[in-house]
């Protein structure tokens, strides 16, 4: 069974994005090479036969794979913002005829206003599924698909405005290395955002959540998908993941500043944010 090791990286264009730097070209790729101080490690050609957690089990790192992709909600949001900006600009211009207004809309070649999204995943089959979903939802412009590992991203330094990863970093073998990579590929001023399962901070809800997690979720996985083990791993991997404060410290250790988090649903999930300054 494979686990997520995917992320999405964004580049924006336009004057109204106050919380990101501006970039108007698709970020480039990089070859494997030694890192700087924050990501100081050489990318070895050989895989080390060390062990890691896989839920409550200990397995070889070779057994931990990756699948998953995110991007479409972001594209919809950017498109809506760009259309809104376009409408405001048209309203500001007086005495335009219907023909002139229609021509302005028709001449808009890029619905994202120059923004770019790169979806990176270690599993090419998941990328294939993502591409199919993108076509089905009508997403064409500004979207690229890259096969890559969150621990060894195939991009140059200082290339992206925003790095997001949702329900994926929990399954990365070396979380510290993935965080260092996120810091490396972000431009100065860039933002890191992570949505992940976390620790419940309400004792009553915690007991109910444990009961549901260990007694119900694996059973549902077996009944619906015929796969007890995958859903058992899901529950175990959540319990193995660091707490909100511990993960915040890990993000800071990777070089990020102004690191904050917001717990949702009593801490069942949390959103962590940090900036490369």
C-alpha positions in Angstrom: 0.0 0.0 0.0 1.3 3.4 -0.9 1.0 6.6 1.0 0.9 10.3 0.0 4.0 12.2 -0.7 2.6 15.0 -2.9 2.4 18.8 -2.9 1.2 21.7 -4.9 3.2 24.8 -5.7 1.8 28.1 -6.9 3.1 31.2 -8.7 1.0 34.3 -8.9 0.9 37.3 -11.2 -0.9 40.6 -10.6 -0.9 43.5 -8.2 -3.6 42.4 -5.8 -1.9 39.5 -4.2 -0.5 41.1 -1.1 0.6 38.0 0.7 2.8 36.5 -2.0 5.6 37.6 -4.3 4.9 38.2 -7.9 6.0 35.7 -10.6 5.0 35.4 -14.2 6.7 32.3 -15.5 6.5 28.6 -14.9 9.2 27.7 -12.4 12.1 25.7 -13.8 13.3 22.3 -12.9 16.6 21.4 -11.2 18.9 18.5 -11.2 20.0 16.8 -8.0 23.0 18.6 -6.4 24.3 19.4 -3.0 22.2 21.7 -0.8 22.8 25.0 1.0 22.8 25.4 4.8 19.1 24.8 5.3 18.9 21.7 3.3 22.5 20.5 3.8 22.5 17.0 2.4 23.8 15.2 -0.7 21.2 13.3 -2.8 22.6 9.8 -2.7 22.2 7.5 -5.6 21.6 4.5 -3.3 18.6 4.0 -1.0 19.4 3.4 2.6 18.0 0.3 4.2 16.7 2.1 7.3 13.4 1.7 9.0 10.5 4.1 9.5 7.0 4.2 11.0 4.1 2.9 8.9 1.2 3.5 11.3 2.1 1.6 14.5 4.4 -0.8 12.6 8.1 -0.4 11.7 8.9 -1.1 8.1 11.7 -0.5 5.6 11.7 3.0 4.0 11.4 1.2 0.7 7.8 0.2 1.5 6.6 3.7 2.0 5.4 5.1 -1.3 3.2 8.0 -2.4 0.0 9.0 -4.1 -2.3 12.1 -4.1 -2.8 15.5 -5.7 -4.6 18.8 -5.0 -5.1 22.0 -7.0 -8.6 22.4 -8.5 -10.2 24.5 -5.8 -7.2 26.9 -5.9 -7.6 27.2 -9.7 -11.3 28.0 -9.3 -10.5 30.6 -6.7 -7.8 32.3 -8.8 -10.2 32.3 -11.8 -13.0 33.9 -9.8 -10.6 36.6 -8.5 -9.3 37.3 -11.9 -12.8 37.6 -13.3 -13.8 39.9 -10.5 -10.8 42.1 -11.2 -11.7 42.2 -14.9 -15.3 43.3 -14.1 -14.0 46.1 -11.8 -11.7 47.4 -14.5 -14.6 47.4 -17.0 -16.9 49.2 -14.5 -14.2 51.9 -14.0 -14.2 52.7 -17.8 -17.1 55.0 -18.8 -19.0 55.0 -22.1 -17.9 51.5 -23.3 -20.2 50.0 -26.0 -21.4 46.4 -25.7 -19.1 45.5 -28.6 -16.1 47.0 -26.8 -17.0 45.1 -23.6 -17.4 41.8 -25.5 -14.1 42.3 -27.3 -12.2 42.8 -24.0 -13.6 39.6 -22.6 -12.8 37.7 -25.8 -9.3 38.9 -25.9 -8.5 37.5 -22.5 -6.3 34.5 -23.3 -5.3 33.5 -19.8 -8.2 33.0 -17.3 -5.7 32.8 -14.5 -4.1 36.2 -15.2 -0.6 34.8 -15.5 -0.8 32.6 -12.3 0.7 29.1 -12.5 0.1 25.9 -10.6 2.4 22.9 -10.4 1.1 19.6 -9.0 3.9 17.4 -7.9 3.4 13.7 -6.9 5.6 10.7 -6.5 3.1 8.4 -8.1 2.6 8.7 -11.8 -0.7 6.9 -11.7 -2.1 9.5 -9.4 -0.9 12.2 -11.7 -2.7 10.5 -14.5 -5.9 10.5 -12.5 -5.3 14.2 -11.7 -5.0 15.0 -15.3 -8.2 13.2 -16.1 -10.0 15.2 -13.4 -8.5 18.4 -14.6 -9.8 17.8 -18.2 -13.2 16.8 -16.8 -13.5 20.0 -14.8 -12.3 22.2 -17.7 -8.9 23.2 -16.3 -6.4 23.7 -19.1 -4.3 26.8 -18.7 -1.7 27.4 -16.0 -1.5 23.8 -14.7 1.5 21.6 -14.9 2.1 18.0 -13.6 5.5 16.9 -12.3 6.6 13.5 -11.1 8.7 14.1 -8.0 9.4 13.3 -4.3 8.5 15.8 -1.6 11.9 15.0 0.0 13.8 15.7 -3.2 11.8 18.2 -5.2 13.0 18.6 -8.9 12.8 22.4 -8.9 15.3 25.2 -8.6 15.7 27.3 -5.5 13.5 30.3 -4.9 10.9 29.5 -7.5 7.5 29.4 -6.0 5.2 31.9 -4.1 3.2 29.3 -2.2 3.7 25.7 -1.2 0.7 23.7 -0.1 0.3 20.1 1.1 -2.9 18.6 2.4 -3.1 15.3 4.3 0.2 14.2 2.8 3.1 15.2 4.9 2.0 12.8 7.6 3.0 10.0 5.3 6.4 11.4 4.2 9.3 9.2 5.5 11.5 12.1 6.5 9.2 15.0 7.4 12.2 17.3 8.3 13.6 16.8 4.8 10.3 17.6 3.1 10.0 20.8 5.2 13.5 21.8 4.2 12.7 21.2 0.5 9.5 23.3 0.9 11.7 26.1 2.3 14.3 25.8 -0.5 11.9 26.1 -3.4 9.9 29.0 -2.0 10.9 32.5 -2.9 11.7 35.0 -0.2 8.3 36.1 1.1 6.8 32.8 0.0 4.3 31.0 2.2 4.1 27.4 3.4 0.6 26.0 4.2 -0.1 22.5 5.5 -3.5 20.9 6.3 -3.1 17.7 8.3 -4.7 15.6 10.9 -3.6 16.6 14.4 -4.3 16.0 18.1 -7.8 16.5 19.6 -7.7 19.0 22.5 -11.0 18.1 24.1 -10.9 15.1 26.4 -14.5 14.0 25.7 -14.2 14.4 22.0 -10.9 12.7 22.1 -12.4 9.5 23.6 -15.2 9.5 21.1 -12.8 10.1 18.3 -10.6 7.2 19.4 -13.6 4.9 19.5 -14.7 5.9 16.1 -11.2 5.8 14.6 -10.2 2.3 15.9 -13.5 0.5 16.0 -15.5 2.0 13.1 -13.1 3.3 10.3 -11.3 0.0 9.7 -14.6 -1.8 9.6 -16.0 0.6 7.1 -12.9 0.2 5.0 -13.3 -3.5 5.0 -17.0 -3.4 4.2 -16.9 -0.7 1.6 -13.5 -1.1 0.0 -12.5 -4.6 1.1 -9.3 -3.1 2.6 -9.0 -3.2 6.4 -5.2 -2.6 6.4 -5.2 0.7 4.5 -7.8 2.2 6.8 -6.1 0.8 9.9 -2.9 2.5 8.7 -4.8 5.8 8.2 -5.8 5.8 11.9 -2.4 4.7 13.2 -0.5 7.3 11.1 -2.7 10.1 12.5 -1.8 9.0 16.0 1.9 8.9 15.2 2.0 12.4 13.8 3.4 15.2 16.0 1.1 17.5 17.9 0.3 21.0 16.7 3.1 22.6 18.8 5.6 19.9 17.9 4.9 20.3 14.2 5.1 24.1 14.6 8.7 23.6 16.0 9.6 21.3 13.1 8.5 24.0 10.6 10.5 26.6 12.4 13.6 24.3 12.5 13.3 24.1 8.7 13.9 27.8 8.5 10.4 29.2 8.4 9.4 32.3 10.4 6.1 33.7 11.7 4.8 30.1 12.0 1.3 29.8 13.3 -1.4 27.1 13.3 -5.2 26.9 13.6 -6.9 23.9 15.0 -10.2 22.9 13.4 -12.9 20.6 14.8 -11.3 20.6 18.3 -8.0 19.7 16.8 -9.0 16.8 14.6 -7.2 18.7 11.8 -5.0 21.7 11.9 -3.7 24.3 9.3 0.0 25.3 9.8 1.4 28.4 8.1 4.9 29.8 7.8 6.9 32.3 5.7 10.3 32.2 4.2 11.7 35.6 5.1 
